[in-house]
Amino acid sequence: MAREKVGNGTLMKNDKKVDGDDSETNALRPDYTGPATITIAGVDAEYDIAAWLKVAQKDTNRLKKGDIYISWTISEKWKSDVPTETVDNPPF
């Protein structure tokens, strides 16, 4: 996917989340995912955004029980080409 404009991102429906599947694994998958480009300490970096649609379980200052809201997280972009470290001779 093309690099996003700095400070912006895109969320798309997560095609790996299966509707109607109530398994724990499926519940942990975000409803929406996408890329974002953010400037931190003067450096542009690409991040992954994940968002879940949730239902409020109780009344709060901003939500009433049953209201639908979005919970989200931003994390460093996952890189599949980074080799994992292996230790041939551990020190113990």
C-alpha positions in Angstrom: 0.0 0.0 0.0 1.2 3.5 -0.8 2.7 5.6 2.0 0.0 7.7 3.8 0.3 11.5 4.1 2.1 12.3 7.4 -0.4 12.5 10.3 -3.0 10.4 8.4 -4.0 6.8 8.1 -6.5 4.5 6.6 -8.8 1.9 8.3 -10.2 -1.0 6.4 -12.5 -3.9 7.4 -10.3 -6.8 8.6 -11.0 -9.7 6.3 -9.4 -12.1 8.7 -12.1 -11.6 11.3 -14.9 -14.1 10.7 -18.5 -12.8 11.4 -20.4 -15.2 13.7 -17.2 -16.8 15.0 -17.3 -16.4 18.8 -13.9 -18.1 19.4 -11.4 -16.3 21.6 -8.9 -16.1 18.7 -11.5 -14.4 16.5 -12.6 -12.0 19.3 -9.0 -10.8 19.7 -8.7 -9.9 16.0 -9.5 -6.2 15.3 -12.6 -5.3 13.3 -10.6 -2.7 11.3 -6.9 -2.4 10.5 -4.7 -0.1 8.4 -1.5 1.9 8.0 -0.6 5.4 9.3 2.4 7.7 8.9 3.2 9.7 12.1 6.0 12.1 12.9 7.6 11.5 16.3 10.6 13.6 17.4 10.9 14.9 13.9 11.1 11.4 12.3 8.3 10.1 9.9 7.5 6.5 10.7 4.9 4.0 9.5 2.6 2.4 12.1 -0.2 -0.1 12.1 -3.7 0.9 13.5 -6.1 -1.6 14.9 -9.7 -0.8 15.9 -12.4 -2.8 17.6 -16.2 -2.0 17.7 -17.3 -2.4 21.3 -20.5 -2.1 23.3 -20.5 -0.2 26.6 -21.3 -2.5 29.5 -22.2 0.2 32.0 -23.0 3.9 32.1 -19.9 6.3 32.3 -19.4 10.0 32.0 -19.4 9.8 28.2 -21.3 6.6 27.4 -24.5 5.0 28.3 -24.9 1.2 28.7 -25.4 -0.3 25.2 -23.7 2.6 23.3 -21.3 1.4 20.5 -17.8 2.9 20.6 -14.4 2.3 19.0 -11.4 1.1 20.9 -8.1 1.5 19.0 -4.3 1.0 19.3 -1.3 2.1 17.3 1.8 0.0 17.1 5.1 -0.2 15.2 4.6 -1.6 11.7 5.2 -5.4 11.7 8.1 -6.4 9.6 8.2 -10.0 8.3 11.7 -9.7 6.9 13.4 -9.1 10.3 15.4 -12.2 11.2 14.9 -13.7 14.6 17.9 -14.0 16.9 19.1 -17.5 17.7 21.7 -18.4 20.3 23.7 -21.4 19.4 25.6 -21.6 22.7 23.5 -20.1 25.5 25.6 -18.9 28.5 23.9 -21.3 31.0 
